[in-house]
Amino acid sequence: ICSNRSDPTPRLVYADWLEDHDRRDSGEACANLYAIRAELIRLQISIAELRVASDNEWCAYGLCSPYCSVCPQLSRAVDREKQILDEHEHMWYPISARASAKVYNMGFLEQIDMT
C-alpha cells in the first residue's frame, strides 16, 4: 500500500483481509469495524473510479445531465462514505475529531491538518 499509493489492488487485498477477520459474530460492541472499514476502502476506490468515468465536475451533484448513468451511483456512494466516516472515523483515527481538515485516499487517512 505504501510503496504504490495510487494502486488500488493492495488496498482491495487488505479490504478482503479485513472482511475475512471481522468479528461480527462475537457480540462485541465494535465487532463489525473491520467489515465497515473494508466497505469504506472499496467505496472510496469506487468513488474515485466513478469520478474518472464521469469526467464532469457537476456529476457528483447530479447536475451534469438528466441522462447521466454515473450521477446516481456517485451520489449514493458519496452519501454512504459520509455516513461511514461520521459514524466510525473517530474509532479508527481518534485524533481526527480535532482536525480542521482531512484527506482520505482509497480508505486511508492521507493528510490531516490540526490548525
N, C-alpha and C positions, 0 to 999 in steps of 0.2 A: 504494500500500500504506500509506504513512504518513498520507495525508490522510483515509482512512476505514478504520481498523484492524479494524472489525467486518465489513467486506465481504469475503467470500472470493474474489470474482471476480478482482481484480488478482493475488491470490496464485496462483490457478489459471492465469492467463496466464503468470505468472513460472515456475510449475512446468512448463508446456508449453515455455517458452523453455529452461529447464534441460535438459529431456529432448532437445530439438532440438539442443542444443550439447554434449551428452555426448560424451566421447571414449573410450567403452568399447572401441573397436577399435584404439586407439593402442598398447596394450600397456603403458602406464604403470601403476605400482602403484596410483595413486589415480584411474584413468581413469573409473570409474563413479560418482564422488562426486556429479556433477550429477544423475544419474538417481535416486540414493538420496535426495538432498535433495528432489527433486521428489516422490518417493514419500512422504517424511515430511510435506511440505506437504499433499498430498492426504489422507493418512492422518489427520492431526490435524484437518482440516476434517471428514472423515467421522466421527471420534470425537465431535466437538462436535455434529454433526447427530444421531448415534445417541443421545447423552445427552439431547438435547432430545426426541427421539422416545420414549425410554423413560419419561421423567418419573418415574423411580423411582430413588432413591439407591442401592438394592441391586442394580440391574440390572447394573452393571459387574462385580459379583462373582458373577453367576449365581444370586442368592438371591431374586429377586423372584417368579418363578412358573415352574413346570416347562413351561408353555406359551408362555413369552415368546420371541418371534422375534428380539428385539434382543440379548438376553444373549450368545448365541454369537458373533454378529458383533462386538459390542463387546469381548468378551473377546479374540478373535483380533486385533482392531485394536490394543488396548492392549498385548498381548504383542509384536506386531511393532514398535510405536512404541518400546517399551523396548529391544528388540533393536537397532534402528537407532541410537538415542541411545547405548547402551552401546558400540557398535562404531565410531561415526563422529563423535559430538559433539565430541570433542577436536580433530578436524581442522577443523571449521567454527568452533568457538569455543574456542581453546586455553586461554583463561583460565577456562573453565567447570570444569576439573578441580579448581581451588582454591575453587570456590564452595560455600557452605554450603546455598544454596537457589537454584533456578532455576525460572522460569515461562516456558513456551512458549505462543505463541498462533498457531495455524494455521501452524506450521512456522518461526516466527521467535522467537528469544530475546527476550522482552519485559521480563523482570526478572531481576536477578541479585543475590544477597546475598553479600558477601565477608567475613562475620564469622567 
